[in-house]
Amino acid sequence: MSMTNSVSTAEEFAFWVKSIHDELGPGADPGLGTLNNIDAAARARGYGAMRTGDAVGIAARLQPGPTVRGGDTSAFGLEIYAEGGAEGFELGTGFGIQSDHLELDCHGPVNTHIDALNHVGLFGTWFDGTPQSEVGRLGSVLGLAEFGIFTRAVHADIAAARGTDFVQPDREITGADIDAALARANVTFEPGDALLIDSGREKYEKRYGPWQESSPRSGSGPDVARWVVEHKPGLILWDLMDGDNTLGIVGPVHQLNWAVGLVMVDNCDFSRARPVLAGRGTATAGLVVAPLPIEGATGNNVNPMLLL
C-alpha cells in the first residue's frame, strides 16, 4: 500500500491508486468515505480549538467562470427581481418583495464546493462500485449533509513554510511541504482532522491571472496523495487543488475520491483566515461544513466556517 520513490510514472501511480482502493475498501460506512475518520476524539479536538466563538469563512465569493461542461455555461448566475404594486413602491407604502433565482455549477475551478463520493470514477466504476455507465448514488451530498461535518481544522500554510508569497508553478506541493508547514506551526496532525492546504491562491492569481487559465498551474502533486492516505484526514480543504506535476498525472489527489472516499472542499479562499490564525498564534480551529441535503448530488457549493 505504501507509495515509495519507486512510483516514477503515471502508470505506476494508477496501480498504487487501484491497490489502496482494493486493500482499504469503502470503510465503516461506505456512504461517508474519509468522514469515517471523524470520531468523537476528532470532534473533541475541534471543540478544544475554539476559544472565543469567533468565526471566519473560507469560501471564495461566488462568481461567474468556466464549468466542467465548457462551452458557454457559467458556474454562477443570479437573477434578482422585485414584486409589488408600482403605486405602493412610489408612495412608500404597500408590501414589496425582492427575490432571487440562483443557478450554480457545483464543480469546476472557480467557486468553493464540496466533492461527494459519487464525483470521481476510475477503472470503470464509481466509488460505490456502480459501473460508470450508470449513475452512482451511494455517497452523495445527502449523506455528507446528514452526517454533520464538524472536526478540528489544521491549517498548513505551504507558502509561508517555503518563505514565499505563494506556491510557485514549477514546484508542486509534496508531503514534505505539509510536514514542514505543520512543524512551523508546532501542531501535530491526527486522523480525523481536516487538512487545510493553503497555497496563497489570491497572491498567485495577482501574479499569473486566474488559476484555471494558467499554464503551468501550481498545486498539489502525487506525493500529497501519499501523505493523505498515510495520515487519514477526515477531509481536505484547499485553494489550488491538484496542480501540474512532474509525472503528468491528472488530478492525483482527486483520484483518492474514488480510491479511499476522500471528501474534498475545492477552491477555498484563505485570505481572511490566514491573518486571523497567525495573529492568534494558532494553526487550529473548529471547522463546520454544511452541504445542502440534495439526494444524489455529486457536489454542492459551501461556505466552510472556522470557529476560533
MILUM-980811 format. One record per residue (C-alpha): residue number from 1; x, y, z. Coordinates in pm, 1 decimal, padded with zeros to 6 digits. Each point is the difference from the previous one (the first is absolute). Layout:
// residues N
- keba, u, v, w
- NUM, X, Y, Z
...
This chain:
// residues 308
- keba, u, v, w
- 1, 00000.0, 00000.0, 00000.0
- 2, 00293.4, 00237.9, 00056.3
- 3, 00095.5, 00231.5, -00281.3
- 4, 00377.2, 00023.4, -00013.6
- 5, 00247.3, 00162.1, -00233.3
- 6, -00054.7, -00300.0, -00228.1
- 7, -00317.1, 00173.7, -00123.7
- 8, 00160.1, 00184.4, -00288.1
- 9, -00264.9, -00010.7, -00273.8
- 10, -00367.9, 00073.9, -00038.3
- 11, -00062.7, -00369.1, -00058.8
- 12, 00164.8, -00094.9, 00330.2
- 13, -00204.1, 00263.7, 00178.8
- 14, -00318.6, -00145.3, -00150.3
- 15, 00100.9, -00344.3, 00128.1
- 16, 00056.4, 00147.9, 00346.4
- 17, -00342.9, 00167.8, -00000.6
- 18, -00165.8, -00326.6, -00100.3
- 19, 00191.1, -00195.1, 00265.1
- 20, -00103.9, 00227.4, 00287.7
- 21, -00359.5, -00007.2, -00123.0
- 22, 00002.6, -00378.2, 00002.5
- 23, 00179.7, -00026.6, 00334.8
- 24, -00176.8, 00266.4, 00205.1
- 25, -00351.4, -00050.2, -00128.7
- 26, -00285.9, 00246.0, 00054.7
- 27, 00041.1, 00041.7, 00377.2
- 28, -00242.4, -00047.9, 00286.4
- 29, -00274.8, 00192.0, -00181.9
- 30, 00051.3, -00008.0, -00376.4
- 31, -00221.8, 00304.4, -00037.6
- 32, 00239.7, 00219.7, 00198.6
- 33, 00348.3, -00087.7, -00121.5
- 34, 00267.6, 00187.9, 00193.4
- 35, -00263.5, 00161.6, 00220.2
- 36, 00013.1, -00335.6, 00180.6
- 37, 00330.6, 00125.7, 00141.6
- 38, -00182.7, 00275.0, 00191.1
- 39, -00065.3, -00165.8, 00333.6
- 40, -00085.9, 00136.6, 00344.7
- 41, 00365.6, 00081.2, 00065.0
- 42, 00025.5, 00205.0, -00320.2
- 43, -00314.7, 00193.1, 00088.3
- 44, 00134.2, 00059.8, 00350.5
- 45, 00320.6, 00141.3, -00149.9
- 46, -00213.4, 00230.2, -00212.2
- 47, -00188.2, 00118.2, 00305.8
- 48, 00324.6, 00043.7, 00191.9
- 49, 00144.4, 00220.6, -00275.2
- 50, -00278.3, 00254.1, 00053.7
- 51, 00077.9, 00282.2, 00241.3
- 52, -00224.2, 00301.0, -00070.4
- 53, -00273.5, -00126.0, -00229.8
- 54, 00110.7, 00237.0, -00275.4
- 55, -00054.2, -00129.8, -00351.5
- 56, 00164.5, 00060.8, -00335.9
- 57, -00112.6, -00142.6, -00331.3
- 58, 00240.7, -00150.8, -00250.7
- 59, -00223.5, -00004.8, -00307.4
- 60, 00081.3, 00202.9, -00307.7
- 61, -00260.6, 00253.2, -00103.2
- 62, -00228.3, -00160.8, -00258.8
- 63, 00074.7, 00122.6, -00349.7
- 64, -00054.6, -00097.8, -00361.1
- 65, 00265.1, -00215.8, -00155.4
- 66, 00067.8, -00315.9, -00199.7
- 67, -00177.5, -00322.8, 00084.3
- 68, 00097.9, -00360.1, -00056.3
- 69, -00245.6, -00003.3, -00291.1
- 70, 00191.1, 00267.7, -00189.0
- 71, -00169.3, 00195.2, -00274.2
- 72, -00206.2, 00300.8, 00098.4
- 73, -00126.9, -00135.4, 00331.6
- 74, 00086.4, 00201.2, 00311.2
- 75, 00076.0, -00117.0, 00351.4
- 76, -00225.2, 00262.9, 00156.9
- 77, -00304.9, 00198.6, -00099.4
- 78, -00225.8, 00223.4, 00208.4
- 79, -00329.3, 00166.3, -00096.6
- 80, -00145.4, 00246.6, 00250.4
- 81, -00353.9, 00119.5, -00052.7
- 82, -00252.4, 00211.8, 00190.9
- 83, -00366.1, -00072.9, 00057.6
- 84, -00256.9, 00255.0, 00111.4
- 85, -00236.8, 00258.1, -00133.9
- 86, 00170.8, 00294.5, -00168.7
- 87, -00229.3, 00244.0, 00180.3
- 88, 00090.2, -00147.2, 00335.4
- 89, 00372.7, 00038.0, -00068.3
- 90, -00038.6, 00361.5, -00113.5
- 91, -00199.6, 00105.7, 00304.5
- 92, 00226.9, -00174.2, 00245.8
- 93, -00287.1, -00219.9, 00111.6
- 94, -00115.1, -00340.3, -00101.2
- 95, 00184.7, -00328.8, 00029.9
- 96, 00283.7, -00073.9, -00239.9
- 97, 00231.8, -00299.7, -00025.3
- 98, 00330.3, -00051.0, -00172.5
- 99, 00084.6, -00357.8, -00085.3
- 100, 00266.9, -00197.2, -00180.2
- 101, 00048.9, -00277.7, -00247.1
- 102, 00340.2, -00160.5, 00051.0
- 103, 00177.1, -00240.6, -00234.5
- 104, 00321.9, -00174.6, 00105.0
- 105, 00244.1, -00243.8, -00149.2
- 106, 00114.1, -00213.8, 00293.1
- 107, 00347.1, -00085.6, -00132.9
- 108, 00272.5, 00170.2, -00198.6
- 109, 00302.2, 00220.2, 00075.8
- 110, -00168.2, 00317.6, 00126.4
- 111, -00252.9, -00029.0, 00281.7
- 112, 00039.5, -00170.8, 00337.2
- 113, -00174.0, -00337.8, -00000.1
- 114, 00007.4, -00341.0, 00162.5
- 115, 00065.7, -00315.2, -00200.6
- 116, -00226.1, -00288.1, 00098.0
- 117, 00101.0, -00362.7, -00049.4
- 118, -00191.5, -00050.1, -00323.7
- 119, 00212.1, 00264.7, -00172.7
- 120, 00311.9, -00180.8, -00127.5
- 121, -00000.4, -00334.7, -00178.1
- 122, 00298.5, -00219.7, -00083.6
- 123, 00056.9, -00344.5, -00145.8
- 124, -00355.6, -00016.9, -00130.4
- 125, -00185.7, 00066.9, 00327.0
- 126, -00107.8, 00270.9, 00238.8
- 127, 00101.7, -00017.1, 00365.8
- 128, -00304.7, -00209.4, 00090.1
- 129, 00090.2, -00261.5, -00263.3
- 130, -00269.6, 00107.6, -00244.8
- 131, 00118.3, -00019.9, -00362.7
- 132, 00083.3, 00339.2, -00147.0
- 133, -00268.4, -00061.6, -00261.9
- 134, -00256.3, 00043.5, 00281.2
- 135, -00058.3, 00271.0, 00259.5
- 136, 00167.7, -00078.3, 00332.1
- 137, -00201.4, 00125.9, 00296.0
- 138, 00170.8, -00137.3, 00309.6
- 139, 00204.2, 00274.4, 00160.6
- 140, -00194.1, 00292.0, -00147.2
- 141, -00015.5, 00343.0, 00162.5
- 142, -00310.7, -00109.2, 00190.6
- 143, 00201.0, -00243.8, 00211.8
- 144, 00272.5, 00257.3, 00069.7
- 145, -00259.0, 00258.2, 00102.7
- 146, -00178.4, -00239.7, 00234.2
- 147, 00330.8, -00100.8, 00159.8
- 148, 00064.9, 00353.9, 00121.8
- 149, 00360.8, 00095.0, -00074.4
- 150, 00174.7, 00137.3, 00307.7
- 151, 00359.6, -00067.8, 00096.8
- 152, 00330.3, 00172.4, 00072.5
- 153, 00147.4, 00199.2, -00287.5
- 154, 00379.0, 00002.7, -00035.1
- 155, 00138.3, 00278.3, -00218.5
- 156, 00311.1, -00083.3, -00205.0
- 157, 00138.1, 00325.0, -00141.6
- 158, 00220.0, -00144.5, -00271.8
- 159, 00119.6, 00331.1, -00144.0
- 160, 00100.5, 00135.5, 00340.8
- 161, 00193.5, -00317.9, 00078.6
- 162, 00185.8, 00043.9, -00328.5
- 163, 00061.7, 00368.1, 00068.2
- 164, -00197.1, 00111.8, -00306.0
- 165, -00322.9, 00189.2, -00058.9
- 166, -00158.5, -00287.2, -00190.4
- 167, 00078.1, -00345.0, -00134.0
- 168, 00195.9, 00037.8, -00322.6
- 169, -00122.5, -00178.6, -00315.7
- 170, 00321.7, -00195.4, -00042.2
- 171, 00004.1, -00139.8, 00355.3
- 172, -00286.2, -00238.9, 00065.7
- 173, -00104.2, -00048.0, 00362.5
- 174, 00134.3, -00316.3, 00163.5
- 175, -00062.3, -00182.7, 00324.3
- 176, 00324.5, 00151.3, 00129.9
- 177, -00147.6, 00347.0, -00057.5
- 178, -00299.6, -00091.4, 00215.1
- 179, 00226.5, -00137.2, 00272.8
- 180, 00210.4, 00317.3, -00008.9
- 181, -00307.5, 00221.7, 00027.8
- 182, -00132.6, -00199.7, 00295.9
- 183, 00340.4, 00006.9, 00170.9
- 184, 00017.2, 00377.1, -00051.5
- 185, -00341.1, 00030.2, 00165.7
- 186, 00102.5, -00241.5, 00277.1
- 187, -00306.5, -00215.9, -00047.9
- 188, -00038.8, -00376.7, -00030.7
- 189, -00250.4, -00121.6, -00256.3
- 190, -00223.9, -00284.2, 00118.1
- 191, -00238.4, -00231.7, -00188.6
- 192, -00341.3, 00157.6, -00044.7
- 193, 00133.2, 00356.1, -00007.5
- 194, -00079.1, 00215.3, -00301.4
- 195, 00311.2, 00099.4, -00193.7
- 196, 00000.3, 00353.4, -00140.6
- 197, 00258.8, 00027.1, -00279.3
- 198, 00065.7, 00371.4, -00048.0
- 199, 00197.9, 00083.2, -00314.5
- 200, -00061.3, 00377.4, -00005.1
- 201, -00237.8, -00013.2, -00294.9
- 202, -00103.2, 00365.4, 00012.6
- 203, 00366.2, 00105.4, -00025.1
- 204, 00069.6, -00254.6, -00272.0
- 205, -00286.8, 00136.4, -00206.8
- 206, 00121.4, 00358.2, 00036.4
- 207, 00324.8, -00113.5, -00159.6
- 208, -00118.5, -00252.2, -00260.2
- 209, -00371.3, 00066.5, -00046.9
- 210, -00285.8, -00247.2, 00058.9
- 211, 00133.2, -00337.6, 00109.6
- 212, -00217.9, -00194.8, -00240.5
- 213, 00147.4, 00187.2, -00296.9
- 214, 00364.4, -00011.8, 00109.5
- 215, 00256.4, -00239.0, -00136.1
- 216, 00173.9, -00152.6, 00178.9
- 217, -00229.3, -00003.5, 00301.7
- 218, 00113.8, -00005.5, 00361.8
- 219, -00142.7, -00256.3, 00239.1
- 220, 00036.4, -00338.9, 00163.9
- 221, 00192.0, -00285.5, -00160.0
- 222, -00029.6, -00378.2, 00035.1
- 223, 00207.9, -00005.4, 00317.9
- 224, -00280.6, 00188.8, 00174.5
- 225, -00225.1, -00295.6, -00085.1
- 226, 00244.3, -00226.0, 00181.6
- 227, -00000.5, 00234.2, 00302.2
- 228, -00380.1, 00000.5, 00010.2
- 229, -00025.8, -00378.8, -00009.2
- 230, 00257.1, -00035.6, 00278.5
- 231, -00142.6, 00271.7, 00231.1
- 232, -00375.0, -00071.0, -00044.2
- 233, -00160.7, 00346.4, 00008.4
- 234, -00374.6, 00029.0, 00034.7
- 235, 00004.6, 00228.6, -00303.4
- 236, 00226.2, 00248.6, -00171.4
- 237, -00068.9, 00362.0, -00088.7
- 238, 00231.9, 00176.5, -00245.4
- 239, 00024.9, 00301.2, -00221.9
- 240, 00201.7, -00120.3, -00301.4
- 241, -00092.4, -00370.5, -00013.7
- 242, 00203.0, -00236.2, -00221.5
- 243, 00265.0, 00181.0, -00199.3
- 244, 00218.4, -00092.1, -00289.6
- 245, 00252.5, -00260.2, 00113.4
- 246, 00318.7, -00162.6, -00122.8
- 247, -00171.0, -00333.3, -00069.3
- 248, -00275.7, 00153.6, -00209.8
- 249, -00275.1, -00157.5, 00213.3
- 250, -00345.5, 00152.0, -00033.5
- 251, -00148.6, 00083.0, 00340.0
- 252, 00216.3, -00226.0, 00219.6
- 253, -00168.0, 00105.2, 00324.8
- 254, -00344.5, 00008.8, -00158.0
- 255, 00052.2, -00364.2, -00094.7
- 256, -00021.0, -00077.4, 00372.0
- 257, -00367.1, 00099.1, -00012.9
- 258, -00044.5, -00338.3, -00169.0
- 259, 00284.1, -00187.6, 00168.2
- 260, -00072.4, 00072.6, 00368.6
- 261, -00313.4, 00214.4, -00009.0
- 262, 00190.8, 00324.8, 00057.0
- 263, -00235.6, 00288.8, 00067.7
- 264, 00137.3, 00328.4, -00137.2
- 265, -00099.9, 00365.3, 00010.5
- 266, 00146.9, 00168.3, -00307.5
- 267, 00083.3, 00364.4, -00075.7
- 268, 00014.4, 00129.8, 00355.8
- 269, 00108.8, 00356.6, 00074.0
- 270, 00233.4, 00023.4, 00299.7
- 271, 00073.4, 00371.1, -00036.4
- 272, -00224.7, 00098.4, 00292.1
- 273, 00079.5, -00294.4, 00226.4
- 274, 00377.2, 00003.6, -00047.6
- 275, 00071.3, 00327.5, 00185.9
- 276, -00255.1, -00082.8, 00269.5
- 277, 00164.1, -00333.7, 00076.2
- 278, 00348.2, 00152.6, -00010.2
- 279, -00106.3, 00287.2, 00223.3
- 280, -00124.0, -00244.4, 00260.8
- 281, 00309.6, -00215.4, -00025.6
- 282, -00192.9, -00311.9, -00096.0
- 283, -00042.2, -00229.8, -00298.8
- 284, -00310.3, -00176.7, 00131.7
- 285, -00369.5, 00077.3, 00027.0
- 286, -00332.8, -00170.6, 00005.3
- 287, -00137.4, -00062.2, -00348.6
- 288, -00360.4, -00020.7, -00117.7
- 289, -00095.6, -00091.6, -00355.8
- 290, -00374.1, -00018.5, -00070.2
- 291, -00098.3, -00122.2, -00348.8
- 292, -00361.8, 00011.0, -00110.3
- 293, -00178.9, -00338.2, 00035.3
- 294, -00050.2, -00070.1, -00370.0
- 295, -00054.9, -00366.9, -00075.2
- 296, 00228.9, -00133.3, -00270.0
- 297, 00198.7, 00323.2, -00044.7
- 298, 00370.5, -00036.8, -00072.7
- 299, 00098.5, 00334.1, 00151.8
- 300, -00130.1, 00315.3, 00161.1
- 301, 00121.2, 00357.0, 00038.6
- 302, 00087.7, 00056.1, 00366.6
- 303, 00128.2, 00268.7, 00238.2
- 304, 00230.1, -00180.6, 00246.7
- 305, 00033.1, 00180.7, 00332.5
- 306, 00298.1, 00000.7, 00232.4
- 307, -00105.2, 00039.6, 00365.9
- 308, 00275.0, 00159.6, 00207.7
